[in-house]
Amino acid sequence: MGSLDRGLRILVAIAIGILFYFDKISGPFAYLLITLSIVFVLTSLVSFCPLYLPLKMNTRK
């Protein structure tokens, strides 16, 4: 996973967290997005996305 990919994932996770904190998103959809943001943060920290393997994607230069 490239650094741009990791950075974008972190930014999206932060944005989702802010929206959730200020009650701009709520209900089951909000919890789905929070789960997604947790996955984004975890995959960014380990620099590996398991979904990229079957799709044969690589975001490194």
N, C-alpha and C positions, 0 to 999 in steps of 0.2 A: 504494500500500500504506500503510495507516494505521500509526500508531505502536504501537498495541496488537498488531496483527498482527506487526510487526517484532520487538517484544519477546518475544512468545510463541515465535516461530521461534528466536530466540537462546537462550531458556531450554530449549527442547526439544533444540537442538543441544548445549548444555552438558550436559544430562542424559544424552544418548546418549554423549557423550565420557567422562563420568565412569563410566558403566556399562561401557564398553569398557575403560577404564583399569584398573578393578578386577576385570576378568574375569567380570563378571556376565552378559555376552553374548559369544558366541563363534561361530566358524564363518562360513559364508556369510551367514547372517542378520545377523551383526554388521557385516560389510563392507557389506552393503546399507544398514543403518542409518547407518553412518559416511558413506557416499556421500550419503544423504538429508540428514544434518546439514550436510555441506559445502554442499549446494544451499541449505539453509535460511539458512546464514550469508551466502552470496553474494547471494541474493535480498534479504536484509535490508539488506545494505550498499548495494545499488543502488536499494532501495525499489521494485522491480519484479518481478512474478512473471509469466512468460510464459503460464502456465496460466490466469491470470485473463482474458486476452483472449478466447479462444474461449468461455469460460464466462460472459463479460460480468459479472464480479464486480468490485466496488470496495469496499475496506475503509477508504477515507478518509471523513471526516465531511463 
